[in-house]
Amino acid sequence: MNTQEIISEIQKLPFAERKKILSSLQDESVETMSEEEVQKILFSEGVIGNLPDLSAYTDDDDDFEPIEIEGEPVSETIIKERR
């Protein structure tokens, strides 16, 4: 769940629940909190139903290299076929 999705879910809550979450986050130093700590607070407050596996979200894609494909881009093929 990314930041925008979390904010969207929090905005759907009643005012009292949003205030409760905000106060619990303000008690902590939000700037120094890890993503895991924020997720745990949101889980304990009932904002999210489960804790995601954050190990799946790593930025270790440095060795990623796209595959070269000959021919025109797929997007152009789709546009031509729709005409």
Secondary structure, 3 states (H helix, E strand, C coil): CCHHHHHHHHHCCCHHHHHHHHHHHHHCCHHHCCHHHHHHHHHHCCCCCCCCCHHHCCCCCCCCCCCCCCCCCHHHHHHHHHC
